[in-house]
């Protein structure tokens, strides 16, 4: 995708809301537009699918100039997900997802199969959610359906305008992880607007930090922006704790996920005791009938169970997926008295655990890599400056007009 001198001037205003944005986005890349309120990031996004008509400039998608084609046809080729999902309240989940495929003439059987495929893709059971209305869904479920609808016609480009801004922080983390997982599977070209820099770091392949009128202050990878902000404006946007923010750049799948002894919720009490005796641990993880983390069971819990596990153990309140960041994992570990967090798969099924020692080792490795990179950068600067300094010193000791010694 290419944006060339993209500009928007509203009638009656002499100052552009968006002024000559130039940007190239590679196929399959997720680019985040981040900046202060009113900087024009949402306006820039909406000009791409021409919900807002540009005053001037060009938009090319896959090499095709879409500035002059029918905007309705364009929007059917570009997925669009917004805050609060934007679902039609009088339509069922299935009808919402099927909307664009029906408009572009897909057959009934193809549409039906696609609806089930998309619900499965975003982690919702088609049998359970197919006939529900948006009001019967939680905020997080609505956002999942909104993403499914945006992807239903298999568009090459997906635009997302603060899609997770209206949900609670825990749900937001899970939705971000889900988007990362989807992107690994689908490789869409995504332009995502947010005002949350932590969200930008977690999601983006590259981040465009925007000033007023969508002027680009820096357009680079999250690592480059965190370690080498272009100026004071970008530094201010990054804020304090850049080293801690780097935890958002590494995923749980990139560190060691350890095994942990498990039992099933229907296992007899004696089997659980036998498992404890055979393991070099005082704790087990109980899984529910679908293989999902359910309870942490300690030896003392079992001694007090007196034949029943109904009230024994501690419910698993938090877990992370393989696509969660190390920061997500660290927060979960810090709130757990056992110093570990369960890692789950796409359907919530148990995969393993990550503990505090693993996370701290990863943090130390990251900080050491930063330190070595900073030393190398300083060394490169010194090599660049050394000849300049030597030449300047030679000039001080050479009389004006006198011939210089051959080097």
C-alpha positions in Angstrom: 0.0 0.0 0.0 1.2 3.5 -0.8 0.0 6.8 0.5 1.3 9.7 -1.7 0.8 13.3 -0.5 -2.5 12.4 1.1 -4.2 15.5 2.4 -7.5 16.5 3.9 -8.7 20.1 4.2 -12.3 20.5 5.5 -14.5 23.2 4.1 -14.1 26.5 5.9 -10.7 25.6 7.3 -7.4 27.0 5.9 -5.3 24.6 7.8 -5.2 20.9 6.7 -6.4 18.3 9.2 -4.0 15.9 7.4 -1.1 17.4 5.5 0.8 15.5 2.7 1.2 12.1 4.3 3.6 9.8 2.4 3.9 6.2 3.5 4.7 2.8 2.0 3.4 -0.3 3.8 4.6 -3.7 2.7 2.2 -6.6 2.0 1.5 -8.6 5.1 2.8 -5.8 7.4 1.0 -4.5 10.5 1.6 -0.7 10.8 0.4 1.2 13.8 -0.6 4.9 13.6 -0.1 6.4 17.1 -0.2 10.0 18.2 -2.0 12.5 20.5 -5.8 13.1 20.2 -6.7 15.3 17.3 -3.4 14.6 15.3 -5.4 13.2 12.3 -4.6 9.5 12.7 -8.2 8.3 12.3 -8.8 10.8 9.4 -5.8 9.3 7.7 -7.1 5.8 8.2 -10.6 6.6 6.9 -9.2 8.2 3.8 -7.6 4.8 2.8 -11.1 3.3 2.3 -12.5 6.7 1.4 -15.0 6.9 4.3 -13.5 10.4 4.2 -12.6 11.7 0.8 -9.1 13.0 0.4 -8.7 16.6 -0.7 -5.7 15.6 -2.7 -3.1 12.9 -3.0 -3.1 9.3 -4.1 -3.8 5.9 -2.6 -2.4 2.7 -4.2 -3.3 -0.8 -3.0 -1.4 -3.6 -4.7 -0.2 -1.1 -7.2 -3.7 -0.1 -8.2 -4.7 3.6 -7.8 -8.0 3.4 -5.8 -8.4 7.2 -5.5 -10.8 7.4 -8.4 -12.7 4.1 -8.3 -16.2 3.6 -6.9 -15.7 4.0 -3.1 -18.4 1.5 -2.3 -16.6 -1.2 -4.3 -13.3 -0.2 -2.6 -14.8 -0.7 0.9 -15.9 -4.2 -0.1 -12.3 -5.0 -0.7 -11.0 -3.4 2.5 -11.9 -4.8 5.9 -12.8 -2.3 8.5 -13.1 -2.8 12.3 -13.9 0.0 14.7 -14.3 0.6 18.5 -17.4 -1.0 20.0 -17.4 -3.5 17.0 -20.0 -1.5 15.0 -22.3 -4.6 14.6 -25.8 -4.1 13.3 -28.0 -4.8 16.4 -31.0 -6.2 14.4 -28.8 -8.8 12.7 -27.6 -12.1 14.2 -23.9 -12.8 14.5 -24.1 -15.0 11.4 -25.9 -12.3 9.4 -23.4 -9.6 10.5 -20.4 -11.8 9.3 -22.2 -12.8 6.1 -23.0 -9.2 5.1 -20.1 -8.4 2.7 -19.8 -11.9 1.2 -23.5 -11.7 0.2 -23.1 -8.2 -1.2 -20.3 -9.3 -3.5 -22.3 -12.3 -4.8 -21.1 -15.4 -2.9 -23.3 -18.4 -3.1 -25.4 -19.4 0.0 -23.3 -22.5 0.7 -20.0 -20.6 0.4 -21.3 -17.8 2.7 -22.5 -20.4 5.3 -19.1 -22.2 5.3 -17.3 -18.8 5.5 -19.4 -17.8 8.6 -18.5 -21.0 10.4 -14.8 -20.7 9.4 -14.6 -17.1 10.6 -16.2 -17.9 14.0 -13.8 -20.7 14.5 -10.9 -18.4 13.4 -11.7 -15.9 16.2 -12.3 -18.6 18.8 -16.1 -18.6 19.0 -18.2 -21.8 18.8 -20.4 -21.5 15.7 -23.1 -23.7 17.3 -23.3 -21.4 20.3 -22.9 -18.0 18.7 -24.4 -18.4 15.2 -27.9 -17.2 16.1 -27.1 -14.7 18.9 -27.7 -11.0 18.6 -25.0 -8.4 19.5 -26.8 -7.5 22.7 -26.4 -11.1 23.9 -22.6 -10.9 23.6 -19.9 -9.6 26.0 -17.8 -6.6 24.8 -14.9 -8.9 24.0 -17.2 -11.3 22.0 -18.6 -8.4 20.1 -15.1 -7.3 19.1 -14.3 -10.8 17.9 -17.4 -10.8 15.7 -16.4 -7.4 14.4 -13.0 -8.7 13.4 -14.6 -11.8 11.8 -17.0 -9.6 9.8 -14.1 -7.4 8.6 -12.2 -10.5 7.4 -15.2 -12.4 6.0 -14.7 -11.5 2.3 -10.9 -12.2 2.6 -9.8 -8.6 1.9 -6.1 -8.0 1.4 -6.2 -4.9 3.6 -7.6 -4.5 7.1 -8.2 -1.1 8.7 -8.7 -1.0 12.5 -9.6 2.2 14.3 -9.0 1.8 18.0 -10.9 -1.5 17.9 -10.1 -2.6 21.5 -10.5 0.8 23.1 -13.9 0.2 24.7 -13.2 -3.0 26.5 -11.7 -3.7 30.0 -7.9 -4.2 30.2 -7.9 -8.0 30.6 -10.2 -8.5 27.7 -8.1 -6.0 25.7 -4.9 -8.0 26.3 -6.6 -11.2 25.1 -8.0 -9.5 22.0 -4.5 -8.2 21.2 -3.1 -11.7 21.6 -5.9 -13.0 19.3 -5.1 -10.4 16.6 -1.4 -11.4 16.8 -2.3 -15.0 16.3 -4.7 -14.2 13.4 -2.0 -12.2 11.7 0.5 -15.1 12.0 -2.1 -17.2 10.1 -3.5 -14.7 7.6 -0.6 -12.3 6.9 -3.0 -9.4 6.1 -1.8 -5.8 5.4 -3.1 -4.1 8.5 -3.2 -0.4 9.4 -4.2 0.0 13.1 -4.9 3.3 14.9 -4.4 3.7 18.6 -3.4 6.4 21.2 -1.9 3.7 23.4 1.9 3.4 22.8 2.1 0.1 24.7 -0.5 -1.3 22.4 1.5 0.0 19.4 4.7 -1.7 20.6 2.9 -5.0 21.3 1.2 -5.2 17.9 3.2 -3.3 15.3 5.8 -4.5 12.8 6.4 -0.8 12.4 5.0 2.3 14.2 4.3 5.7 12.7 4.4 8.3 15.5 2.3 11.3 14.3 2.4 14.9 15.2 -0.4 17.4 14.4 -1.8 17.2 10.9 -0.4 13.6 10.7 3.1 14.8 10.2 5.3 11.7 10.7 7.8 12.3 13.6 9.2 8.8 13.2 8.3 5.7 11.2 10.3 2.7 12.3 10.3 -0.6 14.1 9.2 -0.7 17.8 12.8 -1.6 18.8 14.3 1.4 17.0 11.8 3.8 18.4 12.4 2.6 22.0 16.2 2.6 21.7 16.7 5.6 19.4 13.7 8.0 19.5 14.0 10.6 16.7 13.5 13.7 18.9 12.0 15.0 22.2 8.5 14.6 20.8 8.9 10.9 20.2 10.8 10.5 23.5 7.8 12.1 25.3 5.4 9.8 23.6 7.5 6.7 24.5 7.5 8.0 28.1 9.4 6.6 31.1 10.3 3.0 31.4 11.5 2.3 27.9 13.4 -0.8 29.1 10.2 -2.2 30.7 8.2 -1.4 27.5 10.7 -3.6 25.6 9.1 -6.6 27.4 6.2 -6.0 24.9 8.5 -7.0 22.0 9.1 -10.6 23.1 6.4 -13.2 23.1 5.8 -16.1 25.5 6.5 -18.5 22.5 10.0 -17.1 22.4 11.0 -18.3 25.9 11.0 -21.8 27.5 7.5 -23.1 28.3 8.0 -25.7 31.0 6.0 -28.8 31.6 4.0 -29.1 34.9 2.3 -32.1 36.4 -1.4 -32.2 35.7 -4.5 -34.2 36.7 -8.0 -34.2 35.4 -11.1 -32.9 37.2 -12.6 -36.4 37.1 -9.6 -38.2 38.4 -10.1 -40.1 41.6 -8.6 -38.7 44.8 -6.2 -41.6 45.1 -4.9 -41.1 41.6 -4.2 -37.5 42.4 -2.4 -38.5 45.7 -0.3 -41.1 43.7 0.6 -38.4 41.1 1.8 -36.1 43.9 4.0 -38.8 45.4 5.5 -39.6 42.0 6.4 -36.0 41.2 9.1 -33.9 42.8 6.6 -31.1 43.6 4.1 -30.2 46.2 1.6 -28.9 43.6 -0.4 -30.1 40.7 -2.5 -28.3 38.0 -6.0 -29.6 37.7 -7.5 -29.4 34.2 -11.2 -29.3 33.4 -13.0 -31.7 31.1 -11.9 -29.6 28.0 -8.2 -29.7 29.1 -8.2 -26.1 30.3 -6.4 -24.9 33.5 -8.9 -25.1 36.4 -7.2 -25.2 39.8 -3.8 -25.2 41.4 -3.8 -28.1 43.9 -1.2 -28.2 46.7 -0.5 -31.1 49.0 -2.0 -29.4 52.0 -5.2 -28.8 50.0 -5.5 -32.5 49.4 -4.9 -33.4 53.0 -7.8 -31.1 54.0 -10.1 -32.3 51.1 -11.4 -35.3 53.2 -12.6 -37.2 50.1 -13.9 -34.2 48.2 -12.1 -31.8 45.8 -15.0 -29.4 45.4 -13.6 -26.7 47.7 -9.9 -27.7 47.6 -7.3 -25.8 45.7 -7.1 -22.3 44.2 -8.9 -21.4 41.0 -6.7 -20.4 38.0 -7.6 -16.7 37.7 -5.2 -15.8 34.9 -3.4 -17.5 32.0 -1.5 -16.3 28.9 -1.3 -17.5 25.4 1.9 -18.2 23.4 1.2 -14.9 21.6 1.1 -12.9 24.9 4.1 -10.6 25.6 6.6 -11.1 28.4 5.1 -8.1 30.0 1.7 -9.8 30.1 3.3 -12.9 31.5 5.3 -11.0 34.1 2.2 -9.2 35.4 0.3 -12.5 35.7 3.2 -14.1 37.5 3.6 -11.2 39.9 -0.1 -11.5 40.9 0.2 -15.3 41.5 1.5 -16.5 44.9 3.2 -19.5 43.2 5.3 -17.4 40.9 4.2 -19.0 37.6 1.4 -18.7 35.0 -0.3 -21.3 32.9 0.1 -21.0 29.1 -2.9 -21.9 27.0 -3.6 -22.6 23.3 -6.2 -21.2 20.9 -9.1 -23.0 22.7 -7.8 -22.3 26.2 -6.3 -25.8 26.4 -3.3 -26.2 28.7 0.2 -26.1 27.1 2.6 -25.5 29.9 3.8 -22.9 32.4 6.2 -20.0 32.5 7.8 -19.1 35.8 9.5 -16.1 37.3 13.0 -17.4 36.8 12.5 -17.9 33.1 11.1 -14.3 32.7 13.9 -12.7 34.7 16.5 -14.5 32.7 14.9 -13.2 29.5 14.9 -9.7 31.0 18.6 -9.9 31.9 19.4 -11.1 28.4 17.5 -8.3 26.9 19.1 -5.6 29.0 22.6 -7.1 28.3 21.8 -7.0 24.5 20.8 -3.4 24.9 24.0 -2.5 26.8 26.2 -4.2 24.1 24.2 -2.4 21.3 24.7 0.9 23.1 28.4 0.3 23.5 28.7 -0.6 19.8 26.8 2.5 18.8 29.1 4.7 20.9 32.2 3.0 19.4 30.9 3.7 15.8 30.3 7.4 16.7 33.8 7.6 18.1 35.3 6.2 14.9 33.3 8.7 12.8 34.4 11.6 15.0 38.0 10.7 15.4 39.2 11.8 11.9 37.2 15.0 12.3 38.8 15.8 15.6 42.3 15.0 14.3 41.9 17.3 11.3 40.6 20.1 13.5 43.6 19.7 15.8 46.0 19.8 12.8 44.4 23.0 11.6 45.0 24.7 15.0 48.8 24.0 14.7 49.2 25.0 11.0 50.0 28.6 10.2 47.7 30.2 7.7 49.0 29.7 4.2 51.7 27.3 5.3 51.9 24.0 3.5 50.7 20.9 5.4 52.8 17.9 6.1 51.9 15.1 3.7 49.8 12.5 5.5 
